[in-house]
């Protein structure tokens, strides 16, 4: 939340406050099939950031007037649980949550093959259980896994990661403390299989060179994240191979 | 050796792969998988089998519907698909129908299962259903199982081998609907339990090879445990 006072974010050995190197991600964990009722679900952790994703659909839209004649309606709800932050967050959707729901929805609009299911709705619910920076990018990763788990046809898997600038240095996967006192924060979501950036935001100031270098860092990290997504999806079947 | 690999959304497939849209689409001239599936390269042509699928109604399909609501002139049926089916009252009753004198909830109530055929579906309107054919109508006995629609071909098996084996081993009547619902009628409860466990096993291991023999062994084992002839 507030700025960390007196904390050195990068020490003399080039290590960050939690011991990571500048281009190192937090430990990532992914699980699918975590909910019984949802058509697809996933739990994704980037360090202490923890996101639960549930996907329903395609199904009849709850409000029929919202149905689109030529494609499926995509709805995304990004929400932070009241207990996810240090200070209680009001459960009512905030300005920020509405915006993030929109950018995450746009990150999937060109990925999901919505034209095969006209007049239906696909709902993605993203619940931040624990927030420690990078929730929107972890939410994109969780949504991508949950969609694949639900069997909704999509062009490629997507993953997200944020690049930040702290004390003049570019770092990968910023957490809460680094985000609060850093100079810039750049979340990126990318689909490596079709080479498409689906989410790109920048908060703060970066030079052109920094932006290009930061983007390279993000994309190579995302490639690894998508590989992990694929492994997670496959493991579900490999584990039942011999019973 | 069986040449089967699991593919995930975004994985590139060989150009001559045999598959249906939307499970495989072409992006920039390259065939790409859109769901989790199996790529089988043991045959002459590589085949893509989706491990997960969404049932899209097709004209002529016989499906099992669940009555969701009773309207004034029709019933709305959940057919395990993104689109709900519409069953007109005059079709079900087989005679002209007057909403002023007839109450539809007398015939079918919410929660009833009905075996229906899809008459028409074109994506601009919800599928129209009928019961005017042999063997169709309200299901009054037995049990309904629900499995993923993508596992249905496996439950039927090559040349109906799996289904015939299930029928022979358990002595149950089985009707498999393409929308992922299975109607089973068994002589006793033990056989019903065995059949349900076997179908659950097929659903869980649908992507593995040599399944029919394994399921048969499993049923024989269960029969011994339960003491069923």
Interface residues (C-beta under 8 A of the other chain):
Chain A: X57 X58 X59 X60 X69 X72 X113 X116 X117 X118 X119 X120 X148 X150 X151 X152 X153 X154 X155 X156 X157 X191 X192 X193 X194 X226 X229 X230 X233 X234 X237 X238 X240 X241 X243
Chain B: X6 X8 X9 X10 X11 X12 X21 X22 X23 X25 X27 X28 X32 X34 X35 X36 X50 X51 X52 X53 X54 X56 X82 X83 X84 X123 X124 X148 X150 X201 X204 X205 X207 X208
